Amino acid sequence: MATVELKMPKMGESVHEATIIRWLKNEGDAIQADESVLEIATDKVDSEVPSTAAGTLVKRLFNEGDVVQVGTAIAIIETGGGSTEVKSAPASAPAAVATPTPAANPSPAPAPATTAPASTSPISSNANRFYSPLVKNIAQTEGISQSELDSIQGTGSEGRVTKKDILAFVDAKKSGTVSPAPAVQKPSTSTTSSAPSSPATSFSGDIEIVEMDRMRKLIADHMVMSKQTSPHVTSYVEADVTNLVMWRDKIKKSFEKREGEKITFTPVFIEAVVKAIKDYPLINVSVDGTKIIIKKNINIGMAAALPTGNLIVPVIKNADRLNLLGLTKSVNDLANRARGNKLQPDEIQGGTFTLTNVGSFGNVMGTPIINQPQVAILAVGAIRKKPAVIETPKGDAIAIRHMMFLSLSYDHRVVDGSLGGSFLRRVADYLEQFDGNRDI
């Protein structure tokens, strides 16, 4: 019987390993080509690994929780052919990469310790913050305490600490540029061993307690970090998008027939945002201490709801280089693959500005939380018919118009009310001035 190896797929230029979260197939199960076999997580995104061939799963080479290098065989599939030879030999023995150590990383080997020896106590997650096995392994080897680990600001998806983050922290700690982690304050007059980290919750009555899934824990941690990092201010405008609505109603059937997919308002919103960013480039920045980093690329993140109820933000890279058709194709592709858990890690990083459509839930406006390390996020509300005063050659008149609210949350450290309000007004102007006769 012929067998093939299912290998850990390449998931982006910056991703070299992934953690196996859950096996979806057991040994002995029949598998169809392209059927999902297991779920994996990187420091940026969760995804499923499909089978490369139809057959039977005869051997799982790793367990749940193992960290596996990209390109390493993770399972053996028997395809039913005449040969018993494995078609693709593994690059290295699976056991050698199940739990990589810092010595296997491309960074220089650590110098001999001259102070306290490395801690042997296990590193665990604090406050439900997720750490990959590789990060915890490095922390334990380098003698990084739990409080120090919790103090590291992660650059991965949802603020997750990556290998790069922890190695940078190790280098900074050795050079003496990292302040000691704050000591936990002990209560002065209490018989309890430590102060509670959050207010006590009452459990009386008819209740059900549900543990957050891993993604929800990451989202919660990222949202709290954003509010603690940026002083949020939100501005609002109301826009008359009647021309836009009438244009979409006119072309949506022919577009779907021609392209085989639907056109939504989202690509038009993104187009308006891109134009406004070109007018106000200081919205497209991030903050590093007292330095403002102006981003030359315009990469728009679009918040997408998942079937689980969680949110993920895929990114349209270089959105300013795409026309409306290109934006529409990108929006539909990323949204569909996000819902199917098919996004690659590189596709949810590098965003410079985020758009979220609260109108898709029937909400007229929202106050979104900034997606760090960005400094602004735009929420678009539901489009509703309302009576409005319009100017005509014969004077003012009241007419039924399609109106919507837009709200911009921005980081008041670097974006003041003048810049934030002017940018938001410019986005609304581009939507109101939409050409109802344009082609796509």
C-alpha positions as CSV (number, residue, x, y, z in Angstrom):
1,M,0.0,0.0,0.0
2,A,1.4,3.4,-0.9
3,T,1.7,6.0,1.8
4,V,2.2,9.8,1.8
5,E,3.3,12.2,4.4
6,L,1.1,15.0,5.5
7,K,3.4,17.9,6.3
8,M,3.1,21.1,8.3
9,P,2.3,23.6,5.6
10,K,4.1,26.9,5.0
11,M,2.0,29.7,6.4
12,G,3.8,32.9,5.6
13,E,7.3,34.2,5.4
14,S,7.5,35.0,9.1
15,V,6.0,31.8,10.4
16,H,8.4,28.9,11.1
17,E,6.4,26.6,13.4
18,A,2.9,26.0,14.6
19,T,1.2,24.4,17.6
20,I,-1.2,21.5,17.1
21,I,-4.4,22.4,18.8
22,R,-6.7,19.5,18.0
23,W,-6.7,16.4,15.8
24,L,-9.9,16.2,13.8
25,K,-9.2,12.6,12.6
26,N,-8.2,9.6,14.5
27,E,-5.8,6.8,13.3
28,G,-7.8,4.4,11.1
29,D,-10.2,7.1,9.9
30,A,-10.9,7.4,6.2
31,I,-9.9,10.8,4.7
32,Q,-10.9,12.5,1.5
33,A,-8.6,14.8,-0.4
34,D,-8.7,18.4,0.9
35,E,-10.6,17.2,4.0
36,S,-9.4,18.9,7.3
37,V,-7.3,16.6,9.4
38,L,-6.2,18.8,12.3
39,E,-6.3,22.4,13.7
40,I,-3.1,24.4,14.2
41,A,-2.3,27.7,15.8
42,T,0.6,30.1,15.2
43,D,1.3,33.4,16.9
44,K,-0.9,35.1,14.3
45,V,-3.9,32.9,13.3
46,D,-5.6,29.6,13.8
47,S,-6.2,27.4,10.8
48,E,-7.0,23.9,9.6
49,V,-4.7,21.6,7.7
50,P,-6.3,19.7,4.8
51,S,-5.3,16.3,3.6
52,T,-3.2,16.2,0.4
53,A,-4.5,12.8,-0.6
54,A,-7.5,10.5,-0.1
55,G,-6.9,7.4,2.0
56,T,-6.7,6.3,5.6
57,L,-4.9,8.0,8.4
58,V,-2.5,5.3,9.7
59,K,-0.2,7.3,12.0
60,R,-0.3,10.6,13.9
61,L,3.3,11.7,14.4
62,F,2.6,14.4,17.0
63,N,0.2,15.0,19.9
64,E,-2.0,17.9,20.7
65,G,0.0,20.8,22.1
66,D,3.2,19.9,20.3
67,V,5.1,22.6,18.4
68,V,6.1,21.5,14.9
69,Q,8.4,23.1,12.4
70,V,7.1,24.0,9.0
71,G,7.8,21.3,6.4
72,T,7.9,18.5,9.0
73,A,5.8,15.4,8.5
74,I,2.9,15.3,11.0
75,A,0.9,12.3,9.8
76,I,1.1,9.3,7.5
77,I,-1.8,8.6,5.1
78,E,-2.2,5.3,3.3
79,T,-3.5,5.9,-0.2
80,G,-4.2,2.3,-1.3
81,G,-1.6,2.2,-4.1
82,G,0.6,-0.8,-4.9
83,S,3.8,0.4,-3.4
84,T,4.6,0.4,0.3
85,E,7.3,3.1,0.0
86,V,6.6,6.4,1.7
87,K,6.5,9.0,-1.1
88,S,8.2,11.8,0.8
89,A,10.7,11.2,3.6
90,P,10.5,13.5,6.6
91,A,13.1,16.3,6.8
92,S,14.0,15.2,10.3
93,A,12.9,12.9,13.0
94,P,9.5,14.1,14.4
95,A,10.7,13.7,18.0
96,A,13.5,16.1,17.4
97,V,11.1,19.0,16.7
98,A,8.2,18.2,18.9
99,T,9.4,20.7,21.5
100,P,12.1,23.0,20.0
101,T,14.6,24.6,22.3
102,P,16.1,28.1,22.1
103,A,19.3,26.5,20.8
104,A,17.5,25.5,17.6
105,N,16.6,29.2,16.9
106,P,18.7,31.3,14.5
107,S,19.5,33.8,17.3
108,P,22.9,33.7,19.0
109,A,23.4,31.2,21.8
110,P,22.9,32.8,25.2
111,A,26.0,33.7,27.2
112,P,26.6,31.8,30.5
113,A,24.5,33.2,33.3
114,T,26.4,35.4,35.7
115,T,23.6,36.1,38.1
116,A,20.8,33.9,39.2
117,P,20.3,30.5,37.6
118,A,17.4,29.8,35.3
119,S,14.1,29.1,37.0
120,T,12.9,25.6,36.9
121,S,9.4,26.3,37.9
122,P,6.9,25.9,35.0
123,I,5.6,28.9,33.1
124,S,1.9,29.1,32.8
125,S,-0.7,31.4,31.4
126,N,-1.7,34.3,33.7
127,A,-5.1,36.0,33.4
128,N,-6.0,33.6,30.6
129,R,-3.3,35.0,28.3
130,F,-2.2,32.4,25.8
131,Y,1.6,31.5,25.5
132,S,2.7,29.0,22.9
133,P,4.8,26.0,24.2
134,L,7.9,27.5,22.4
135,V,7.5,30.8,24.2
136,K,7.0,29.1,27.6
137,N,10.1,26.9,26.9
138,I,12.3,29.9,26.2
139,A,11.0,31.7,29.3
140,Q,11.8,28.8,31.5
141,T,15.2,28.3,30.0
142,E,16.1,32.0,30.3
143,G,14.8,32.3,33.8
144,I,12.0,34.7,33.0
145,S,9.5,34.9,35.7
146,Q,5.7,34.8,35.1
147,S,5.4,38.5,36.0
148,E,8.1,39.4,33.5
149,L,6.4,37.2,30.8
150,D,3.1,38.9,31.4
151,S,4.7,42.3,31.1
152,I,5.9,41.7,27.5
153,Q,3.8,43.5,24.9
154,G,3.2,41.0,22.1
155,T,3.2,41.8,18.4
156,G,1.4,38.7,17.3
157,S,-2.3,38.3,16.6
158,E,-4.5,39.6,19.4
159,G,-1.3,40.8,21.3
160,R,0.1,37.3,21.5
161,V,3.8,37.1,22.6
162,T,5.9,35.7,19.7
163,K,9.3,34.0,19.7
164,K,10.7,37.3,18.3
165,D,9.1,39.3,21.2
166,I,10.5,37.1,24.0
167,L,14.0,36.8,22.4
168,A,14.1,40.6,22.1
169,F,13.1,40.8,25.8
170,V,15.9,38.4,26.7
171,D,18.5,40.5,24.9
172,A,17.2,43.7,26.5
173,K,17.2,42.1,29.9
174,K,20.8,41.0,29.5
175,S,21.8,44.5,28.4
176,G,20.2,46.0,31.4
177,T,17.6,48.1,29.5
178,V,14.5,46.3,31.0
179,S,13.2,47.4,34.3
180,P,12.4,44.7,36.8
181,A,8.9,43.4,36.8
182,P,6.7,45.1,39.4
183,A,6.3,43.1,42.6
184,V,2.8,41.9,43.5
185,Q,1.4,44.1,46.3
186,K,0.4,42.1,49.3
187,P,-2.6,43.2,51.4
188,S,-1.5,45.0,54.5
189,T,-4.3,43.8,56.8
190,S,-5.9,40.7,55.4
191,T,-5.8,37.0,56.1
192,T,-5.9,36.1,52.4
193,S,-2.7,35.1,50.6
194,S,-3.1,37.6,47.8
195,A,-5.4,40.4,46.6
196,P,-8.0,39.5,44.0
197,S,-7.1,40.5,40.4
198,S,-10.7,41.2,39.5
199,P,-13.9,42.1,41.3
200,A,-15.7,39.2,42.9
201,T,-18.5,37.8,40.9
202,S,-21.8,36.5,42.4
203,F,-22.8,33.1,41.3
204,S,-26.2,33.0,42.9
205,G,-29.3,32.1,40.9
206,D,-29.9,30.0,37.9
207,I,-26.6,30.4,35.9
208,E,-24.3,28.5,33.5
209,I,-20.6,29.0,33.5
210,V,-18.9,28.7,30.1
211,E,-15.1,28.9,29.7
212,M,-13.9,31.3,27.1
213,D,-12.3,29.6,24.1
214,R,-8.7,30.4,23.3
215,M,-9.5,33.0,20.7
216,R,-11.9,34.9,22.9
217,K,-9.2,35.0,25.7
218,L,-6.8,36.5,23.2
219,I,-9.4,39.1,22.0
220,A,-10.2,40.0,25.6
221,D,-6.5,40.5,26.4
222,H,-6.0,42.6,23.3
223,M,-9.0,44.8,23.9
224,V,-7.9,45.5,27.5
225,M,-4.4,46.3,26.4
226,S,-5.7,48.7,23.7
227,K,-7.8,50.7,26.2
228,Q,-4.8,50.8,28.6
229,T,-2.5,52.0,25.9
230,S,-4.5,54.6,24.0
231,P,-6.7,57.3,25.3
232,H,-9.8,56.8,23.1
233,V,-11.8,59.6,21.6
234,T,-14.8,59.0,19.2
235,S,-16.2,61.4,16.6
236,Y,-19.4,61.0,14.6
237,V,-20.8,62.2,11.3
238,E,-24.0,61.4,9.4
239,A,-23.6,60.9,5.6
240,D,-26.2,60.9,2.8
241,V,-25.3,57.8,0.7
242,T,-28.3,57.8,-1.5
243,N,-26.2,57.9,-4.7
244,L,-24.2,54.9,-3.5
245,V,-27.2,52.8,-2.6
246,M,-28.9,53.5,-6.0
247,W,-25.7,52.7,-7.8
248,R,-25.4,49.3,-6.1
249,D,-29.0,48.5,-6.7
250,K,-28.5,49.2,-10.3
251,I,-25.4,47.1,-10.9
252,K,-25.5,44.3,-8.4
253,K,-27.3,41.8,-10.5
254,S,-25.2,42.3,-13.6
255,F,-22.0,42.3,-11.5
256,E,-23.0,39.0,-9.8
257,K,-23.8,37.4,-13.2
258,R,-20.5,38.6,-14.7
259,E,-18.2,37.9,-11.8
260,G,-20.0,35.1,-10.0
261,E,-20.0,36.9,-6.7
262,K,-21.8,39.7,-4.9
263,I,-20.8,43.3,-4.5
264,T,-21.3,44.8,-1.0
265,F,-20.8,48.3,0.3
266,T,-17.6,47.4,2.1
267,P,-15.2,47.8,-0.9
268,V,-16.7,51.3,-1.5
269,F,-16.2,52.2,2.2
270,I,-12.5,51.0,1.9
271,E,-12.0,53.0,-1.2
272,A,-13.3,56.2,0.6
273,V,-11.0,55.5,3.6
274,V,-8.0,55.0,1.3
275,K,-8.7,58.4,-0.4
276,A,-9.1,60.1,2.9
277,I,-5.8,58.6,4.3
278,K,-4.0,60.1,1.3
279,D,-5.4,63.4,2.3
280,Y,-4.6,63.0,6.0
281,P,-1.6,60.6,6.2
282,L,-1.1,61.2,9.9
283,I,-4.1,58.9,10.5
284,N,-2.0,56.1,9.0
285,V,0.6,55.9,11.8
286,S,1.6,54.1,14.9
287,V,3.3,55.2,18.1
288,D,6.6,54.0,19.6
289,G,7.2,55.9,22.9
290,T,7.5,59.5,21.8
291,K,8.1,58.7,18.2
292,I,5.4,58.8,15.5
293,I,5.9,56.1,12.8
294,I,4.2,57.2,9.5
295,K,3.3,54.3,7.4
296,K,3.8,54.7,3.6
297,N,1.8,51.6,2.8
298,I,-2.0,51.7,3.2
299,N,-3.1,48.3,4.5
300,I,-6.7,48.2,5.5
301,G,-8.0,45.7,8.1
302,M,-11.6,44.6,7.8
303,A,-13.2,43.1,10.9
304,A,-15.0,39.9,10.0
305,A,-17.3,37.9,12.2
306,L,-16.7,34.2,12.6
307,P,-19.3,31.4,13.0
308,T,-18.1,31.1,16.6
309,G,-19.0,34.7,17.3
310,N,-15.4,35.8,17.6
311,L,-13.9,38.4,15.3
312,I,-10.8,38.3,13.1
313,V,-9.3,41.1,11.1
314,P,-7.8,40.1,7.7
315,V,-5.8,42.8,6.0
316,I,-6.0,44.1,2.4
317,K,-2.3,45.0,1.7
318,N,-1.6,48.1,-0.4
319,A,-5.3,48.8,-0.8
320,D,-4.4,52.1,-2.5
321,R,-3.1,50.2,-5.5
322,L,-6.4,48.4,-6.1
323,N,-9.4,49.7,-8.1
324,L,-12.9,49.1,-7.0
325,L,-13.1,45.7,-8.7
326,G,-9.9,44.6,-7.1
327,L,-11.1,45.7,-3.7
328,T,-14.3,43.8,-4.2
329,K,-12.5,40.6,-5.1
330,S,-10.1,41.0,-2.1
331,V,-13.0,41.7,0.4
332,N,-15.0,38.7,-0.7
333,D,-12.0,36.4,-0.8
334,L,-10.8,37.3,2.7
335,A,-14.3,37.3,4.2
336,N,-15.0,33.8,2.8
337,R,-11.7,32.3,3.9
338,A,-12.0,33.9,7.3
339,R,-15.3,32.2,7.9
340,G,-13.9,28.9,6.6
341,N,-10.8,29.2,8.9
342,K,-8.5,29.3,5.8
343,L,-6.6,32.5,6.4
344,Q,-2.8,32.5,6.3
345,P,-0.9,34.2,9.2
346,D,0.5,36.9,6.9
347,E,-3.0,37.9,5.9
348,I,-4.0,39.2,9.4
349,Q,-0.9,41.2,10.1
350,G,0.6,44.5,8.9
351,G,-2.7,46.5,9.0
352,T,-2.3,50.3,9.3
353,F,-6.0,51.2,9.6
354,T,-9.1,49.1,10.4
355,L,-12.8,49.3,9.3
356,T,-15.6,47.6,11.1
357,N,-19.2,47.3,9.8
358,V,-21.5,47.5,12.8
359,G,-24.4,48.1,10.4
360,S,-24.2,44.4,9.4
361,F,-25.7,43.7,12.9
362,G,-28.4,46.3,12.5
363,N,-26.6,48.9,14.6
364,V,-26.7,52.5,13.6
365,M,-23.4,53.4,15.2
366,G,-20.6,52.1,17.4
367,T,-17.6,53.1,19.5
368,P,-15.0,50.6,18.3
369,I,-11.7,49.9,20.2
370,I,-8.5,50.7,18.3
371,N,-6.7,47.7,16.9
372,Q,-3.2,48.2,18.3
373,P,-0.6,49.3,17.2
374,Q,-2.8,51.4,14.9
375,V,-4.2,54.8,16.0
376,A,-7.7,54.8,14.5
377,I,-10.6,52.6,13.6
378,L,-13.7,53.5,11.6
379,A,-17.2,52.0,12.3
380,V,-19.9,52.2,9.7
381,G,-23.5,51.9,10.8
382,A,-26.6,50.6,9.1
383,I,-28.0,52.5,6.1
384,R,-31.6,53.6,6.8
385,K,-34.2,55.7,4.9
386,K,-34.9,59.0,6.7
387,P,-36.5,62.3,5.9
388,A,-33.8,64.8,5.2
389,V,-33.6,68.4,4.1
390,I,-32.0,68.7,0.6
391,E,-31.2,71.8,-1.5
392,T,-32.9,72.1,-4.9
393,P,-32.9,74.9,-7.5
394,K,-36.3,75.9,-6.2
395,G,-35.1,75.9,-2.6
396,D,-34.9,73.5,0.3
397,A,-37.1,70.5,0.3
398,I,-37.7,67.4,2.5
399,A,-37.0,64.1,0.8
400,I,-36.5,60.4,1.7
401,R,-32.8,59.8,1.7
402,H,-30.5,56.8,2.5
403,M,-28.5,58.0,5.6
404,M,-25.8,56.4,7.7
405,F,-23.6,57.2,10.7
406,L,-19.9,56.8,10.7
407,S,-17.8,56.9,13.9
408,L,-14.1,57.1,14.2
409,S,-12.3,56.1,17.4
410,Y,-8.7,57.5,17.6
411,D,-5.7,57.6,19.8
412,H,-5.7,61.1,21.4
413,R,-2.0,60.9,22.1
414,V,-1.3,61.6,18.4
415,V,-4.7,62.3,16.8
416,D,-6.5,65.4,18.1
417,G,-10.1,66.4,17.4
418,S,-9.2,68.5,14.4
419,L,-7.4,65.7,12.6
420,G,-9.8,63.0,13.6
421,G,-12.9,65.0,12.8
422,S,-11.5,66.3,9.5
423,F,-10.5,62.8,8.4
424,L,-13.9,61.4,9.3
425,R,-15.7,64.2,7.5
426,R,-13.6,63.6,4.4
427,V,-14.6,59.9,4.3
428,A,-18.2,61.0,4.5
429,D,-17.7,63.5,1.7
430,Y,-16.2,60.8,-0.6
431,L,-19.3,58.6,0.1
432,E,-21.8,61.4,-0.5
433,Q,-20.1,62.4,-3.7
434,F,-20.0,58.9,-5.1
435,D,-20.6,58.8,-8.9
436,G,-23.8,56.9,-9.6
437,N,-22.8,56.4,-13.2
438,R,-19.4,54.8,-12.7
439,D,-18.5,51.4,-14.1
440,I,-16.9,48.5,-12.3
